[in-house]
């Protein structure tokens, strides 16, 4: 069953629904845009950064799943020096840290990178789809650092925010635009500077087709957010798993107008 909403579905803005939807949405954006990207001499990669919260509360980058190295602590040589090794100074203090894999909190951030085809693949643009960890919690500073690197770099950048909860500094760049639940930022590089383009989205709005800049002489690469949403919804939301008539959208609470509109959609859908 498709979502009853014409645009974003507020009922999926909560984990674990969001995690599955986010993963499929990013991949569907790439899959659907890839044929046009190839016509323009480009390729689209889905890349991932994995962060982990350490026992001291710090969030650290540990790389992608295929880049992490596992060790076997039961190996005989793990805690004792190899025979014939050079004598080393003894530490004056040892603090043992034992990690419980079941209690470690990890943040997996999938994003799109558009590169030129060829042996030396120049990065042309990147697309981030925000998750809850990008907007609230201890991971936020790490994401903001990454975001600033994209904005300061030579590649074009798009940030898609389909979550009502949390803080998004991109919205504050456009005080002249109305306050809306959802927002899209496009940072279009112009030589030494950039043009920042804002796309506010209301809850009843259909998701648009947004042009991802690739730089001259190439035209913008169209990203059909509505088509990617429909495919990701079908792939991640099991039929009947959302009881629209019984549930309420997750926090933050909707304003009166949006709440009344959501109720009418649910009743007629």
Backbone as a ProteinNet text record, in pm:
[ID]
protein_1_A
[PRIMARY]
XXXXXXXXXXXXXXXXXXXXXXXXXXXXXXXXXXXXXXXXXXXXXXXXXXXXXXXXXXXXXXXXXXXXXXXXXXXXXXXXXXXXXXXXXXXXXXXXXXXXXXXXXXXXXXXXXXXXXXXXXXXXXXXXXXXXXXXXXXXXXXXXXXXXXXXXXXXXXXXXXXXXXXXXXXXXXXXXXXXXXXXXXXXXXXXXXXXXXXXXXXXXXXXXXXXXXXXXXXXXXXXXXXXXXXXXXXXXXXXXXXXXXXXXXXXXXXXXXXXXXXXXXXXXX
[TERTIARY]
84	0	88.3	61.4	140.7	104.9	189.6	160.3	38.7	-48.8	-165.7	-133.7	-9.6	26.3	84.9	58.3	109.3	258	315.2	457.2	522.4	584.5	647	540.8	569.7	480	534.4	466.8	522.3	527.5	453.8	450.2	578.7	664.2	788.4	907.2	882.4	990.4	1030.7	1042.6	1080.1	1151	1254.2	1322.9	1241.3	1245.7	1333.2	1279.6	1159.8	1106.2	1199.3	1250.5	1331.2	1460.3	1524.5	1652	1637.3	1533.6	1512.5	1474.9	1387.5	1346.9	1465.6	1545	1658.9	1755.1	1785.8	1880	1828	1700.4	1642.7	1627.4	1592.2	1571.5	1701.2	1812.1	1941.3	1975.6	1954.7	1988.9	1895	1768.9	1676.4	1706.6	1748.1	1792.2	1906.5	2002.3	2116.4	2073.7	1994	1954.1	1875.5	1780.8	1695.5	1768	1867.5	1940.1	2060.4	2101.4	2224.4	2222.9	2113.6	2118	2146	2081.8	2106.6	2248.1	2296.3	2432.4	2533.6	2510.2	2600.9	2598.7	2480.1	2473.7	2560.7	2575	2653.2	2799.1	2838	2976.7	3011.5	2911.6	2933.1	2889.1	2924.2	2883.6	2839.2	2746.1	2695.4	2733.5	2804.6	2841.1	2758.2	2713.4	2654.3	2764.9	2804.2	2914.4	2862.1	2941.9	2897.4	3010.5	2975.2	3066.3	3002.5	3082.3	3031.9	3100.7	3017.9	3067.2	3022.1	3099.2	3066.9	3084.5	2988.8	3000.7	3086.3	3198.3	3289.6	3234.8	3291.6	3243.8	3250.9	3345.3	3354.8	3254.8	3169	3066.3	3106.6	3236.4	3282.2	3239.8	3201.4	3165.1	3284.9	3331.8	3452.6	3421.1	3494.9	3481.6	3557.6	3489.8	3558	3559.8	3508.4	3515.9	3395.8	3404.3	3297	3306.8	3197.1	3197.1	3307.3	3342	3444.5	3585.4	3595	3726.3	3768.8	3676.1	3711.5	3788.7	3882.4	3967.2	3930.1	3895.1	3861.1	3984.9	3995.8	4106.7	4051.2	4133.8	4094.2	4163.4	4092.8	4157.7	4201	4154	4193.3	4325.4	4379.4	4506.7	4615.9	4704.7	4807.3	4898.9	4927.3	5020.1	4955.9	4825.3	4755.2	4800.8	4821.4	4852.6	4995.9	5077.7	5215.8	5310.1	5427.9	5520.9	5576	5613.8	5671.2	5809.8	5851.3	5985.1	6092.9	6192.8	6304.7	6279.4	6166.8	6136.9	6226.6	6246.2	6326.9	6257.9	6333.5	6276.6	6217.3	6095.1	6023.7	5994.4	5974.1	5940.6	5804.3	5791.8	5664.2	5577.4	5448.6	5361	5341.2	5321.6	5299.1	5151.4	5064.5	4920.8	4857.6	4764.2	4689.2	4540.3	4464.4	4319	4259.8	4197.8	4138.6	3999.7	3975.8	3845.9	3790.4	3677.6	3614.1	3488.7	3482.7	3370.2	3268.2	3145.9	3035.8	2970.6	2989.7	2933.8	2783.2	2712.4	2568	2525.9	2615.3	2578.4	2636.1	2724.8	2784.5	2681	2677.1	2584.3	2659	2611.6	2677.9	2583.7	2641	2566.8	2620	2534.7	2573.6	2512.9	2597.1	2552.1	2579.5	2474.9	2486.1	2464.4	2541.6	2527.2	2571.3	2537.6	2568.5	2685.7	2770.2	2880.3	2875.5	2873	2872.4	3013	3068.3	3203.9	3203.2	3304.4	3326.1	3369.3	3327.2	3377.5	3521.3	3598.7	3737	3831.9	3958	4058.2	4075.3	4074.5	4089.2	3953.6	3873.3	3733	3720.6	3701.2	3685.2	3546.8	3538.3	3409.5	3342.4	3218.5	3143.9	3040.2	2975.9	2867.7	2845.6	2782.7	2747.2	2606.3	2536.6	2399	2388.7	2345	2320.8	2170.7	2118.6	1980.4	1987.1	1937	1955.2	1881.6	1945.5	1887.4	1872.5	1801.4	1788.3	1922.4	2023.5	2153.8	2222	2183.2	2239.5	2184.2	2069.8	1998	1989.5	2019.3	2017.2	2108.4	2165.2	2252.3	2400.1	2484.7	2628.5	2696.1	2626.3	2686.5	2679.8	2591.5	2568	2697.2	2788.5	2911.6	2991.3	2993.6	3068.6	3005.6	2872.9	2808.8	2828.5	2819	2834.7	2974.4	3075.9	3211.2	3215.2	3153.8	3150.5	3075.5	2964.1	2883.2	2963	3037.1	3118.5	3228.5	3282.5	3384.8	3324.6	3202.6	3137.8	3113.7	3065.2	3033.8	3159.5	3270.2	3393.9	3472.1	3439.4	3514.6	3473.5	3524.8	3501	3377.8	3323.5	3208.7	3078	2977.6	2843	2784.1	2684.1	2633.1	2481.8	2412.8	2269.1	2241.9	2157.5	2118.1	1965.7	1914.3	1770.8	1725.7	1637.1	1587.6	1438.7	1405.5	1267.1	1226.3	1284.2	1253.2	1211	1099.2	1051.4	1129.2	1176	1242.6	1388.1	1442.5	1583.6	1612.7	1738.5	1782	1857.3	1827.7	1896.2	1943.1	2075.2	2124.4	2099	2075.4	2049.8	1925.4	1827.2	1703.2	1725.8	1821.6	1848.2	1919.9	1966.6	2030.6	1928.9	1800.9	1696.3	1585	1612.7	1508.8	1390.5	1409.6	1300.2	1199.3	1232.5	1142.5	1052.7	933.5	843.4	899.4	863.4	903.9	821.6	890.2	821.9	882	806.2	858.7	980.2	988.1	1093.1	1167	1292.2	1374.1	1484	1516.8	1626.3	1720.8	1847.8	1951.9	2034	2060.1	2153	2260.2	2384.7	2497.6	2565	2541.6	2590.4	2719.4	2830.7	2959.9	2970.3	3026	3040.6	3183.2	3276.8	3415.5	3463.9	3496.9	3547.8	3437.3	3313.3	3202.7	3097.3	2976.1	2864.8	2733.5	2633.7	2496.6	2422.8	2360.7	2285.1	2136.9	2077.1	1938.7	1854.2	1741.8	1655.4	1522.8	1480.1	1353.7	1270.7	1182.7	1097.3	985	950.3	845.4	745.5	618.5	512.7	471.3	402.9	359.5	268.6	174.4	88.6	155	277	341	389.2	377.1	441	591.8	666	811	854.7	946.6	981.5	1092.8	1118.5	1238.2	1339	1451.8	1552.5	1672.9	1725.2	1843.9	1971.3	2051.5	2180.6	2287.1	2351.8	2453.5	2572	2620.1	2741.5	2851.5	2816.4	2914.8	2918.1	2946.5	2950.9	3061.2	3036.3	2924.1	2803.4	2802.5	2693.5	2570.2	2451.2	2329.6	2312.7	2217.9	2188.7	2137.9	2171.2	2121.8	1989.7	1877.2	1748.5	1737.8	1701.4	1675.5	1526.6	1455.3	1311.1	1285.3	1262.7	1244.4	1115.1	1011.8	884.1	895	959.9	975.6	1062.2	1169.9	1255.3	1180.7	1097.3	1018.3	923.5	851.4	754	823.6	936.6	1008.3	1063.1	1121	1177.8	1068.7	953.6	841.3	798.1	782.5	739	840	969.5	1074.7	1101.1	1063.3	1100.6	983.4	863.6	747.9	660.7	655.6	574.1	426.1	347.5	203.6	139.9	65.7	-3.7	80.3	210.6	295.9	271.3	214.3	174	22.5	-26.2	-170.2	-211.7	-234.3	-257.6	-376.5	-481.2	-601.4	-582.6	-481.3	-461.8	-340.5	-240.7	-118.7	-130.4	-37.7	-20.3	121.8	144.6	281	375.5	501.5	598.6	624.7	687.1	721.6	814.3	810.4	731.5	584.9	495.9	353.6	328.4	234.5	195.9	117.5	125.4	39.2	-104.7	-197.2	-338.8	-377.8	-326.8	-363.4	-311	-184.2	-126.7	-190.9	-220.1	-283.5	-420.3	-497.6	-629.6	-615.5	-514.8	-494.6	-453.8	-362.1	-319.2	-437.9	-521.6	-639.8	-730.7	-750.3	-838.4	-777.9	-646.5	-580.6	-594.6	-571.5	-579.7	-722.6	-821	-959.2	-1006	-957	-1000.2	-910.6	-788.7	-694.9	-719.2
-118.8	0	124.8	221	344	433.7	529.5	627	709.2	745.2	826.8	973.6	1014.4	1155.2	1190.1	1311.8	1351.5	1382.8	1410.2	1441.5	1357.9	1424.1	1352.7	1293.8	1175.1	1106.3	1126.7	1206.1	1234.1	1112.3	1007.5	890	806.9	830.7	754	829.4	945.2	1025.8	977.3	847.7	791.4	658.9	630.8	502	392.2	267.9	220	243	302	324	411.3	517.5	612.6	550.1	466.6	407.9	328.4	242.9	165	251.7	349.3	438.7	519.5	573.7	657.1	580.2	455.7	376.4	354.5	319.7	297.6	427.9	536.3	664.5	712.4	704.3	745.5	660.5	531.1	442.1	459.8	487.3	510.8	641.3	744.2	867.1	837.4	756.5	722.7	637.2	534	441.3	512.8	596.6	661.2	769.3	833.6	941.3	891.2	765.8	716	717.1	673.5	677	816.7	918.9	1055.6	1099.4	1060.2	1094.9	1035.2	911.7	849.5	920.5	966.4	1045.1	1169	1222.2	1344	1313.4	1185.8	1148.5	1139.2	1099.9	1095.1	960.3	939.1	820.4	864.2	785.9	818.1	705.2	738.9	642.8	669.3	560.9	571	539	637.5	619.9	626.1	574.2	565.2	602.7	680.3	708.5	651	583.6	521.8	587.2	638.8	697.9	612.4	614.5	534.5	619.2	606	676.1	593.1	649.1	581.7	586	503.8	505.7	642.5	728.5	862	960	913.9	998.7	1062.6	1057.5	1120.2	1036.5	1105.3	1038	1043.5	927.1	920.6	851.9	889.8	827.6	696.4	587.4	458.4	407.6	485.9	449	370.5	320	239.6	96.9	20	-117.3	-203.4	-182.1	-263.6	-217.2	-100.1	-46.3	-75.6	-119.7	-147.1	-278	-284.2	-401.5	-469.8	-595.8	-670.3	-739.3	-747.6	-816.4	-930.6	-1029.4	-1145.4	-1135.9	-1090.7	-1073.6	-1205	-1319.2	-1448.8	-1498.1	-1425.9	-1466.5	-1468.5	-1571.9	-1584.3	-1463.8	-1397.7	-1286.6	-1151.2	-1146.9	-1018.7	-930.7	-991.1	-910.1	-926.1	-1003	-1022	-993.6	-937	-903.8	-1028.2	-1013.5	-1125.6	-1157.2	-1284.6	-1322.5	-1245.2	-1201.8	-1132.6	-986.4	-932.9	-792.6	-702.8	-580.5	-483.2	-449	-438.4	-403.5	-263.1	-249.8	-122.5	-75	55.3	112.2	62.2	40.7	-0.9	121.6	116.2	230.2	244.7	367.7	393.2	381.3	378.3	361.3	295.2	207.3	140.8	151.5	204.7	211.3	115.3	11	-86.6	-40.2	-39.8	-3.9	-125.3	-175.6	-291.1	-244.7	-271.7	-228.2	-340.7	-308	-403	-377	-464.9	-439	-415.4	-474.4	-458.7	-321.2	-253.7	-123.8	-6.2	-33	76.1	138.1	268.7	340.6	386.1	342.2	378.2	457.3	549.4	629.3	598.5	548	517.2	622.4	696.8	807.8	778.7	743.2	721.4	853.3	875.7	998.3	969.4	1059.5	1041.6	1129.6	1074.6	1150.7	1130.1	1240.2	1235.9	1267.7	1174.8	1191.7	1183.4	1243	1226.1	1083.3	1032	902	918.2	812.6	818.5	772.6	768	715.6	803.8	935.5	1028.8	1096	1034.8	1073.6	1195.7	1311.8	1435.1	1439.9	1475.6	1489.1	1618.2	1605.1	1720.2	1769.2	1676.9	1716	1608.7	1647.3	1554.4	1585.2	1480.9	1494.7	1427	1501.7	1448.7	1448.5	1337.1	1328.5	1319	1419.8	1427.8	1316.3	1268.2	1173.2	1241.6	1179.8	1243	1278	1192.5	1219.3	1342.2	1383.8	1504.9	1632.1	1619.6	1738	1750.2	1643.5	1651.2	1542.3	1568.6	1471.1	1502.2	1413.6	1438.5	1421.6	1361.5	1348.1	1477.4	1568.9	1691.5	1766.5	1790.2	1863.3	1794.2	1661.4	1589.1	1611.2	1602.8	1625.3	1770	1864.3	2004.9	2031.4	1963.1	1975.9	1924.2	1808.7	1750.7	1842.8	1895.9	1988	2112.2	2168.3	2286.2	2255.5	2132.9	2094.8	2090.1	2036.3	2036.1	2179.6	2265.2	2402.5	2480.3	2452.3	2525.3	2465.4	2343	2276	2320.9	2250.2	2286.8	2219	2118.7	2045.1	2113.5	2096.5	2143.7	2055.1	2108	2036.9	2053.3	1942.6	1945.8	1877.8	1940.7	1885.6	1876.1	1753.7	1727.3	1698	1780.9	1765.2	1732.7	1606.3	1561	1520.4	1587.3	1560.5	1689.9	1686.7	1805.7	1831.6	1726	1741.1	1782.2	1849.4	1884.6	2018.8	2056.6	2187.1	2172.5	2260.3	2260.8	2402.8	2429.3	2565	2615.1	2525.7	2570.1	2656.5	2629.8	2707.4	2851.7	2872.6	3008.4	3093.3	3031.9	3108.4	3186.3	3153.8	3213.4	3271	3380.1	3437.7	3493.3	3518.4	3573.5	3467.7	3339.2	3231	3190.6	3138.9	3095.4	2976	2965.3	2850.5	2729.7	2622.9	2502.7	2379.7	2269.4	2148.6	2089.1	2104.6	2039.1	2143.4	2112.7	2213.2	2145.9	2207.2	2158.8	2275.2	2251.2	2349.8	2300.8	2388.7	2361.2	2468.9	2428.5	2520.9	2504.8	2602.2	2599.1	2679.9	2612.5	2680.4	2771.6	2890.7	2990.4	3043.9	2962.3	3006.1	3006.4	3125.9	3136.5	3136.5	3157.3	3163.7	3058.4	3083.2	2991.7	3066.5	3015	3060.9	2959	3003.8	2915.8	2927.4	2815.4	2812.7	2738.8	2799.1	2739.6	2694.3	2575.5	2517.7	2476.7	2564.2	2525.8	2433.9	2336.3	2240.7	2231.8	2254.7	2236.1	2089.1	2051.4	1912.1	1868.4	1953.5	1908.5	1912.2	1967.4	1983.2	1848.9	1833.3	1720	1739.5	1631.6	1642.4	1679.9	1773.3	1827.6	1749.1	1788	1746.4	1859.6	1831.1	1933	1910.7	2019.6	2010.6	2011.4	1905.8	1899	1956.9	2066.8	2125.3	2032.3	2026.3	1950.3	2040.8	2163.2	2257.6	2258.6	2376	2386.6	2297.3	2242.4	2268.6	2178.7	2101.3	2006.7	2078	2035.8	2086.9	2022.8	2074.2	2014.5	1871.6	1787.6	1649.9	1647.8	1612.5	1614.3	1498.7	1531.3	1432.1	1436.7	1330.5	1323.5	1269.7	1360.3	1319.3	1240.9	1275.5	1205	1060.7	1037.7	901.1	818.6	879.1	808.2	778.3	872.8	849.9	731.6	728.3	620.5	483.9	476.4	349.5	310.2	407	377.2	338.1	401.9	367	223.1	186.9	51.1	-53.7	-18.5	-113.2	-123.8	-21.9	-19.3	-29.8	5.7	5.2	-116.4	-209.3	-329.2	-292.6	-354.6	-326	-347.5	-248.9	-257.9	-225.6	-195.9	-169.3	-30.7	59.7	190.4	190.8	206.7	212.3	358.7	413.6	557.6	604	524.7	566	562.6	489.4	473.5	550.4	570	637.8	788.9	858	1001	1023.6	1124.5	1148.8	1173.8	1132.8	1153	1300.5	1329.3	1466.4	1527.3	1660.5	1756.5	1758.4	1805.9	1809.6	1896.9	1856.5	1936.3	2058.5	2167.5	2281	2245.3	2329.6	2296.1	2271.8	2356.1	2343.1	2211.9	2180.4	2056.6	1933.8	1943.3	1830.3	1800.3	1906.9	1887.5	1828.9	1874.7	1823.4	1677	1640.3	1501.3	1411.7	1457.1	1379.8	1355	1459	1443.3	1346.9	1351.6	1260.5	1116.3	1093.6	959.5	904.7	989.1	943.9	911.5	989	965.8	867.9	844.3	753.5	610
0	0	0	-86.6	-88.3	29.9	55.9	159.8	118.6	213	177.3	156.2	182.8	175.3	38.4	-9.6	-141.7	-143	-26.8	-17.3	90	187.7	298.2	389.5	441.1	534.1	675.4	760.7	893.8	985.2	953.1	1039.3	1032.7	932.8	924	983	1044.7	1101	1239.6	1256	1384.7	1359	1438.6	1425.8	1491.9	1439.7	1331.8	1191.1	1177.8	1042.6	960.4	1022.5	945.8	895.2	976.5	935.4	806.5	800.5	679.1	560.9	585	476.7	425.7	516.6	477.4	387	425.1	346.1	204.8	192.2	59.6	-17.6	49.8	-18.3	-84.2	-10.4	-66.9	-188.4	-178.2	-289.6	-408	-381.9	-492.2	-564	-490.8	-556.6	-652.7	-607.3	-691.8	-810.3	-784.6	-891.8	-1000.5	-960.5	-1059.2	-1138.1	-1075.5	-1143.9	-1222.1	-1200.6	-1261.7	-1414.8	-1482.4	-1629.9	-1685.3	-1628.5	-1675.9	-1640.4	-1523.5	-1484.9	-1581.4	-1624.7	-1720	-1854.8	-1895	-2018.8	-2009.8	-1889.5	-1868	-1834.6	-1846.3	-1821.2	-1674.2	-1591.3	-1446	-1390.1	-1265.7	-1191.7	-1052.8	-993.7	-859.8	-764.4	-658.5	-554.8	-430	-365.2	-231.9	-132.8	-55.1	38.2	181.3	274.4	412.8	506.6	608.4	718.8	845	926.9	1049.3	1168.9	1259.9	1383.1	1500.7	1608.9	1726.7	1851.9	1944.6	2072.1	2167.3	2212.8	2304.3	2447.3	2538.9	2677.9	2744.3	2700.5	2760.5	2701.3	2609.9	2550.6	2419.8	2384.1	2260.5	2140	2033.3	1909.3	1815.8	1771.1	1689.4	1557.3	1453.9	1323	1321.8	1282.2	1272.6	1129.2	1034.2	893.5	847.7	725.1	670	718.6	704.4	753.5	693.9	567.8	503.3	538.5	603.6	634.7	778.4	862	999.8	1008.9	1101.2	1117.9	1249.1	1243.5	1364.2	1418.2	1550.9	1615	1698.6	1720.9	1800.1	1935.3	2040.7	2171	2233.6	2181	2236.2	2179.2	2082.4	2023.1	2128.9	2130.3	2235.3	2245.9	2133.7	2136.9	2153.9	2183.8	2186.9	2302.7	2421.6	2539.3	2588.3	2517.5	2561.8	2445.9	2473.2	2365.2	2298.2	2173.7	2099.7	2152.8	2147.3	2195.7	2121.2	2197.4	2136.9	2108.3	2154.7	2129	2212.8	2166.4	2239.3	2370.3	2478.7	2608.7	2602.8	2650.4	2647	2788.2	2801.8	2932.7	2978.2	3109	3165.6	3192.9	3161.6	3191.4	3341	3385.1	3527.3	3564	3465.6	3492	3371.1	3396.5	3290.2	3321.2	3228.5	3241	3139	3184.6	3093.8	3051.2	2921.6	2865.8	2793.8	2839.2	2778	2705.5	2577.5	2496.8	2484.2	2508.5	2492.6	2357.6	2258.8	2125.3	2126.6	2222.9	2226.5	2277.1	2349.7	2406.9	2330	2234.7	2158.6	2065.4	2062.5	1975.4	1850.8	1736.6	1611	1521.4	1446.5	1351.6	1212.5	1125.7	988.3	897.1	830.6	748.7	601.5	527.6	383.7	310.6	206.1	127.4	-15.5	-105.9	-248.1	-288.5	-373.6	-432.5	-583.2	-657.2	-803.8	-853	-931	-982.5	-1134.7	-1194.6	-1337.2	-1365.2	-1479.2	-1523	-1570.2	-1556.2	-1602.1	-1493.9	-1527.3	-1435.9	-1313.5	-1333.5	-1222.2	-1200.7	-1113.7	-1097.8	-1006.9	-1068.2	-991.1	-928.9	-800.5	-732.9	-778.4	-827.2	-875.4	-775.6	-704.6	-614.1	-509.4	-398.7	-291.9	-245.1	-199.5	-150.8	-15.1	85.2	218.5	245.6	298	344.1	495.9	565.1	709.3	782.9	890.3	983.4	1119.3	1214.3	1346	1410.4	1393.2	1454.3	1395.1	1273.5	1213.5	1277	1348.1	1393.8	1545	1618.5	1764.1	1820.7	1939.2	2002.2	1983.6	2033.2	2035.9	1900.4	1804	1671.2	1591.5	1631.3	1554.5	1521.4	1618	1582	1472.4	1473.4	1370.1	1233.3	1228.1	1098.7	1053.5	1144.8	1106	1050.2	1106.2	1051.3	907.2	886.2	751.5	656.5	702.4	621.1	581.1	676	646.7	545.9	552.9	454.3	313.8	301.9	171	123.3	213.1	173.4	134.8	202	174.2	58.4	18.4	-86.9	-226	-324.5	-464.2	-523.3	-455.1	-508.8	-471.7	-558.2	-526.5	-416.2	-346.2	-229	-219.2	-187.2	-161.7	-28.5	53.1	182	185.3	203.9	202.2	344.7	396.6	533.2	528.7	555.2	557.4	698.6	797.9	938.1	1006.7	1077	1146.4	1275.2	1341.1	1470.1	1452.5	1555.3	1556.6	1492	1498.9	1449.7	1318.2	1224.3	1095.8	1065.6	1071.9	1047.9	906.9	811.9	674.8	666.2	751.2	745.6	788.9	877.4	925.8	821.3	715	607.4	525.5	541.1	457.7	545.7	619.3	706.4	629	499.1	418.9	377.3	393.8	353.6	469.5	440.2	547.9	622.7	749.4	829.2	786.9	747.7	699.1	766.8	772	837.5	767.9	635.5	557.9	474.5	439.8	372.4	291.5	178.6	94.6	66.2	85.8	55.4	-62.2	-157.2	-266.5	-262.8	-247.7	-251.8	-387.7	-473.2	-611.5	-619.9	-647.6	-651.7	-774.5	-750.5	-857.6	-854.8	-897.6	-892.3	-748.6	-695.6	-559.7	-454.9	-496.7	-401.7	-430.5	-384.1	-406	-394.6	-461.7	-444.6	-359	-253.2	-165.7	-200.4	-239.6	-283.8	-181.1	-140.6	-40.5	-99	-62.7	-109	12.8	62.3	175	128.9	213	178.9	293.4	262.6	360	364.2	468.6	481.5	366.2	317.8	207.1	69.9	60.5	-69.9	-125.3	-256	-322.7	-321.8	-314.9	-318.8	-459.6	-472.3	-604	-673.8	-797.5	-870.9	-855.9	-792.7	-764.2	-854.6	-909.2	-993.1	-909.8	-922.6	-854.2	-947.2	-909.4	-997.7	-1015.6	-1139.4	-1170.2	-1223.4	-1252.4	-1304.8	-1455.9	-1516.5	-1661.9	-1718.5	-1839.6	-1930.4	-1908.1	-1803.1	-1779.9	-1723.5	-1762.4	-1698.4	-1561.1	-1484.2	-1354.4	-1372	-1275.1	-1273.4	-1196.4	-1261.3	-1190.2	-1091.1	-967.9	-864.5	-831.3	-865.9	-845.1	-704.8	-610.3	-471.9	-452.9	-526.5	-511.8	-557.8	-670.8	-720.8	-626.4	-574.6	-480.6	-351.1	-307.6	-185.6	-202.5	-314.5	-335.1	-336.9	-406.2	-412.7	-276.1	-203.2	-71.7	27.4	19	107.3	82.2	-44.6	-78.5	-34.2	-35	-1.8	148.7	224.9	366.4	462.8	418.9	508.6	477.7	569.4	548.9	547	461	457.5	594.4	637.9	765.2	886.9	868.6	984.1	1043.1	965.2	1017.4	1029.1	1148.8	1171.9	1178.1	1060.3	1049.1	1132.5	1138.6	1210.7	1362	1409.7	1553.4	1605.1	1522.3	1565.6	1549.5	1613.4	1591.8	1540.9	1458.5	1410.8	1527.7	1514.9	1623	1648.4	1762	1798.7	1693.3	1679.2	1756.5	1715	1804.1	1769.5	1646.8	1565.3	1449.6	1495.6	1418.3	1449.9	1413.6	1452.7	1437.8	1292.6	1201.7	1060.8	1003	1030.9	978.7	1043.3	1174.3	1242.2	1182.5	1152.5	1092	951.6	877.5	741.6	744.5	834.6	847.2	882.7	973.4	1013.4	895.9	812	695.6	593.5	575.1	481.3	529.1	656.4	712.7	701.2	727.2	723.6	582.1	485.1	346.7	273.3	328.7	260.7	292.7
[MASK]
+++++++++++++++++++++++++++++++++++++++++++++++++++++++++++++++++++++++++++++++++++++++++++++++++++++++++++++++++++++++++++++++++++++++++++++++++++++++++++++++++++++++++++++++++++++++++++++++++++++++++++++++++++++++++++++++++++++++++++++++++++++++++++++++++++++++++++++

